[in-house]
Amino acid sequence: MSWLTRVRNSLPFSPKRDTPDNLWIKCPSCSEMLFTKEYEENLSVCPRCDHHGRIGAGERLAQLLDAGFEILPAPKVREDPLKFRDTKRYTDRLKAARAANPEPDALTAAVGKIDGHKAVVGVQDFGFMGGSMGMAVGDAFIAATEAAIANKCPFVAVTAAGGARMQEGILSLMQMPRTTVAINRMRAAGLPYIVVLTDPTTGGVTASYAMLGDIQIAEPGALIGFAGQRVIQDTIREKLPEGFQRAEYLHAHGMIDMVVSRHMLKATLARTIGYLMAAQAA
């Protein structure tokens, strides 16, 4: 043993403290290091740059609905009907997604109240295979509209998706007309359909139920579009304007009705539902 080792071992150094890996979180927009607890208490919104982070379905439902809401049962659909395989089998991808998420697929719906106003809320979770739309998402969406019709209340869809689920091929794309028919049934019943667009909402979801709301609301900075910006630029061979496909740009050009901070979203939904249901009663 060297003298340096003996001296070091004899000094009264305190043992190294273990720091939890999840104590801090880095804002993906401004790169500010934030206490995870404070970030979550601020509804996963960066207090420095107001970046609205992505959140899961359970967290979203708890933010929007009053206590005591009821989760609707997840529909049972045939899994891997095409026996699809890319670098992995589709069944393996589903198992991995379910192991990392509390819900069985990308859309979760619940019946409850928003500041006392009865509503059905369906939330897509981008953390489950990019919120992709497959048969399970389509069936969950339709079941949510049916629950809204049965309860004579609005349906609020909170979208977050990379588009259709390629592993289900044409069966995934068929969810676009199916959900459109379900929305038409809501309208025939005289019930409001409200969409909250969150980051990101793209592809076949944007081309169907995400843009069919009676009221279209978006969170600040949310990416909303069908094709990616690079694809569009390569197709039209023109540089796209600043902020293209962001919530504020779409609001300025009349594609959505309002951009609402997450802190004000529940109150805005409650007020909107109050207006729409009062008009229906009249």
C-alpha positions as CSV (number, residue, x, y, z in Angstrom):
1,M,0.0,0.0,0.0
2,S,1.5,3.4,-1.0
3,W,1.6,6.3,1.4
4,L,-0.9,8.2,-0.7
5,T,-3.4,5.4,-0.3
6,R,-2.8,5.2,3.5
7,V,-3.3,9.0,3.9
8,R,-6.4,9.0,1.8
9,N,-7.9,6.1,3.7
10,S,-7.2,7.8,7.1
11,L,-8.9,11.1,6.2
12,P,-12.5,11.5,7.4
13,F,-14.1,11.7,4.0
14,S,-17.9,11.3,4.1
15,P,-19.2,8.5,1.9
16,K,-20.5,9.5,-1.5
17,R,-24.2,10.2,-1.5
18,D,-26.3,8.4,-4.1
19,T,-28.4,10.8,-6.1
20,P,-31.6,9.5,-7.8
21,D,-31.4,9.5,-11.6
22,N,-34.8,11.1,-11.9
23,L,-34.1,14.1,-9.6
24,W,-33.5,16.4,-12.5
25,I,-35.0,16.7,-16.0
26,K,-33.7,18.6,-19.0
27,C,-36.1,20.8,-20.9
28,P,-36.0,19.6,-24.5
29,S,-36.6,23.1,-25.8
30,C,-34.4,25.4,-23.8
31,S,-32.1,22.8,-22.2
32,E,-32.7,24.2,-18.7
33,M,-32.1,21.7,-15.9
34,L,-35.3,21.5,-13.8
35,F,-36.2,19.7,-10.6
36,T,-38.5,16.8,-11.7
37,K,-40.9,17.4,-8.8
38,E,-41.3,21.1,-9.6
39,Y,-41.6,20.3,-13.3
40,E,-44.4,17.8,-12.6
41,E,-46.1,20.2,-10.2
42,N,-46.1,22.7,-13.1
43,L,-48.1,20.2,-15.2
44,S,-44.9,19.2,-17.1
45,V,-44.5,22.7,-18.5
46,C,-41.1,24.4,-18.4
47,P,-41.3,27.4,-16.2
48,R,-38.5,29.1,-18.2
49,C,-39.6,28.8,-21.8
50,D,-43.2,27.5,-21.4
51,H,-42.4,24.3,-23.4
52,H,-45.3,21.9,-23.0
53,G,-43.8,18.4,-22.4
54,R,-45.5,15.2,-23.4
55,I,-47.5,13.4,-20.7
56,G,-49.2,10.1,-20.4
57,A,-52.9,9.2,-20.6
58,G,-53.3,8.8,-16.8
59,E,-51.7,12.1,-16.0
60,R,-53.7,13.9,-18.7
61,L,-57.0,12.4,-17.4
62,A,-56.1,13.4,-13.8
63,Q,-55.4,17.0,-15.0
64,L,-58.7,17.4,-17.0
65,L,-61.3,15.4,-15.0
66,D,-62.6,15.9,-11.5
67,A,-61.8,13.3,-9.0
68,G,-63.8,10.1,-9.2
69,F,-63.8,9.6,-13.0
70,E,-64.2,6.0,-14.4
71,I,-61.9,4.5,-17.0
72,L,-63.8,2.8,-19.8
73,P,-62.8,-0.9,-20.4
74,A,-60.3,-1.3,-23.2
75,P,-61.9,-3.1,-26.2
76,K,-60.6,-6.5,-27.2
77,V,-59.3,-6.7,-30.8
78,R,-57.5,-9.3,-32.8
79,E,-53.7,-8.7,-32.3
80,D,-51.2,-9.0,-35.2
81,P,-53.9,-10.0,-37.8
82,L,-51.2,-9.7,-40.6
83,K,-48.5,-11.6,-38.8
84,F,-46.3,-8.5,-39.4
85,R,-42.6,-8.5,-38.8
86,D,-40.0,-5.8,-39.6
87,T,-36.8,-5.8,-37.5
88,K,-39.0,-7.3,-34.7
89,R,-42.3,-9.2,-34.6
90,Y,-45.3,-7.0,-34.0
91,T,-46.3,-9.1,-31.0
92,D,-43.0,-8.4,-29.4
93,R,-43.4,-4.6,-30.0
94,L,-46.8,-4.7,-28.3
95,K,-45.4,-6.6,-25.3
96,A,-42.6,-4.1,-25.0
97,A,-45.0,-1.2,-25.2
98,R,-47.3,-2.7,-22.6
99,A,-44.4,-3.4,-20.3
100,A,-43.4,0.3,-20.4
101,N,-47.0,1.7,-20.1
102,P,-49.9,1.1,-17.7
103,E,-52.5,1.0,-20.4
104,P,-53.0,-1.8,-23.0
105,D,-52.9,0.5,-26.0
106,A,-52.5,4.0,-27.2
107,L,-55.9,5.5,-26.5
108,T,-57.6,5.5,-23.0
109,A,-61.0,6.9,-22.4
110,A,-62.8,7.8,-19.2
111,V,-66.3,9.1,-18.1
112,G,-66.3,11.9,-15.6
113,K,-66.8,15.6,-15.0
114,I,-64.8,18.6,-16.1
115,D,-65.4,21.3,-13.4
116,G,-68.8,19.7,-12.8
117,H,-69.7,19.3,-16.5
118,K,-70.2,15.6,-17.5
119,A,-68.0,14.5,-20.3
120,V,-66.2,11.6,-21.9
121,V,-62.5,12.2,-22.4
122,G,-60.3,10.1,-24.7
123,V,-56.5,10.5,-24.5
124,Q,-53.8,9.3,-26.9
125,D,-50.5,8.4,-25.3
126,F,-47.5,9.1,-27.5
127,G,-45.4,6.9,-25.2
128,F,-47.3,3.8,-26.5
129,M,-45.8,3.1,-30.0
130,G,-45.9,6.8,-30.8
131,G,-49.6,7.0,-30.1
132,S,-50.2,5.2,-33.4
133,M,-53.7,4.4,-34.6
134,G,-54.5,0.8,-35.0
135,M,-57.7,-1.3,-34.5
136,A,-57.5,-1.0,-30.7
137,V,-57.3,2.8,-30.9
138,G,-60.2,2.9,-33.4
139,D,-62.4,0.6,-31.3
140,A,-61.6,2.6,-28.1
141,F,-62.5,5.9,-29.9
142,I,-65.8,4.4,-31.1
143,A,-66.6,3.1,-27.6
144,A,-65.9,6.5,-26.2
145,T,-68.3,8.2,-28.6
146,E,-70.9,5.6,-27.8
147,A,-70.4,6.3,-24.0
148,A,-70.8,10.0,-24.7
149,I,-74.1,9.4,-26.6
150,A,-75.4,7.1,-23.8
151,N,-74.5,9.7,-21.2
152,K,-75.8,12.6,-23.4
153,C,-72.6,14.5,-22.9
154,P,-69.7,15.8,-25.0
155,F,-66.7,13.8,-26.1
156,V,-63.3,15.4,-25.7
157,A,-60.5,13.8,-27.8
158,V,-56.9,14.6,-26.7
159,T,-54.7,13.7,-29.7
160,A,-51.0,12.8,-29.8
161,A,-49.9,10.5,-32.6
162,G,-47.4,9.7,-35.3
163,G,-50.2,8.5,-37.5
164,A,-51.5,5.1,-38.5
165,R,-49.9,1.9,-37.2
166,M,-48.0,0.5,-40.1
167,Q,-47.9,-3.0,-38.6
168,E,-51.7,-3.3,-39.2
169,G,-51.6,-2.0,-42.8
170,I,-55.0,-1.3,-44.4
171,L,-56.8,-2.3,-41.2
172,S,-55.1,0.7,-39.5
173,L,-56.2,3.0,-42.3
174,M,-59.8,1.8,-42.0
175,Q,-60.0,3.4,-38.6
176,M,-60.1,6.8,-40.4
177,P,-63.6,6.3,-41.9
178,R,-64.8,4.3,-38.9
179,T,-64.0,7.2,-36.5
180,T,-65.5,9.7,-38.9
181,V,-68.8,7.8,-38.9
182,A,-68.7,7.7,-35.0
183,I,-68.2,11.5,-35.0
184,N,-71.2,11.9,-37.3
185,R,-73.3,9.8,-34.9
186,M,-72.3,12.3,-32.2
187,R,-73.5,15.2,-34.3
188,A,-76.7,13.4,-35.2
189,A,-77.3,13.1,-31.4
190,G,-76.7,16.9,-31.1
191,L,-73.6,16.4,-28.8
192,P,-70.4,18.4,-29.0
193,Y,-67.1,16.8,-30.2
194,I,-64.1,18.8,-28.9
195,V,-60.5,18.1,-30.0
196,V,-57.4,19.1,-28.0
197,L,-54.4,18.8,-30.2
198,T,-51.1,18.1,-28.4
199,D,-47.5,17.6,-29.5
200,P,-47.3,15.8,-31.9
201,T,-50.5,15.2,-33.9
202,T,-49.6,13.9,-37.4
203,G,-50.4,11.5,-40.2
204,G,-53.7,9.6,-40.5
205,V,-54.9,10.9,-37.1
206,T,-54.7,14.5,-38.4
207,A,-56.4,13.4,-41.6
208,S,-59.3,12.0,-39.7
209,Y,-60.7,12.6,-36.2
210,A,-58.1,15.1,-35.0
211,M,-59.4,17.8,-37.4
212,L,-63.2,17.1,-37.2
213,G,-64.0,18.8,-33.9
214,D,-66.8,21.3,-33.4
215,I,-64.1,23.2,-31.4
216,Q,-60.4,22.8,-32.1
217,I,-58.0,23.6,-29.3
218,A,-54.3,23.2,-29.3
219,E,-51.5,23.4,-26.7
220,P,-48.8,26.0,-27.3
221,G,-46.1,24.9,-29.6
222,A,-47.8,21.6,-30.6
223,L,-46.6,20.1,-33.9
224,I,-49.8,19.5,-36.0
225,G,-49.7,18.3,-39.6
226,F,-50.1,15.4,-42.0
227,A,-46.8,14.9,-43.8
228,G,-43.4,16.0,-42.4
229,Q,-41.9,19.3,-43.3
230,R,-39.0,17.8,-45.2
231,V,-41.4,15.8,-47.3
232,I,-43.4,18.9,-48.1
233,Q,-40.4,21.0,-48.9
234,D,-39.0,18.3,-51.2
235,T,-42.4,18.0,-53.0
236,I,-43.1,21.7,-53.5
237,R,-39.5,22.7,-53.7
238,E,-40.1,25.8,-51.6
239,K,-38.9,26.8,-48.2
240,L,-41.7,26.6,-45.6
241,P,-42.5,29.7,-43.5
242,E,-41.2,30.0,-39.9
243,G,-43.3,28.1,-37.4
244,F,-45.1,26.1,-40.1
245,Q,-47.2,23.2,-38.6
246,R,-47.0,24.7,-35.1
247,A,-50.2,25.5,-33.2
248,E,-49.7,29.2,-33.3
249,Y,-49.3,29.2,-37.1
250,L,-52.4,27.1,-37.6
251,H,-54.4,29.4,-35.3
252,A,-53.2,32.5,-37.2
253,H,-54.4,30.8,-40.5
254,G,-57.8,29.7,-39.2
255,M,-57.2,25.9,-38.9
256,I,-57.8,25.8,-35.2
257,D,-60.0,27.9,-32.9
258,M,-57.7,28.6,-30.0
259,V,-54.3,27.9,-28.4
260,V,-54.6,27.3,-24.7
261,S,-52.0,26.8,-22.0
262,R,-52.2,23.5,-20.1
263,H,-52.8,25.5,-16.9
264,M,-56.0,27.0,-18.4
265,L,-57.1,23.9,-20.4
266,K,-59.5,22.4,-17.9
267,A,-61.2,25.8,-17.2
268,T,-61.4,26.5,-21.0
269,L,-63.0,23.1,-21.7
270,A,-65.5,23.5,-18.8
271,R,-66.5,26.9,-20.1
272,T,-66.8,25.7,-23.7
273,I,-68.9,22.6,-22.7
274,G,-71.1,24.9,-20.7
275,Y,-71.8,27.1,-23.7
276,L,-72.3,24.3,-26.1
277,M,-74.6,22.3,-23.9
278,A,-76.6,25.4,-23.0
279,A,-77.1,26.0,-26.7
280,Q,-78.2,22.4,-27.2
281,A,-80.7,22.7,-24.3
282,A,-82.1,25.9,-25.8
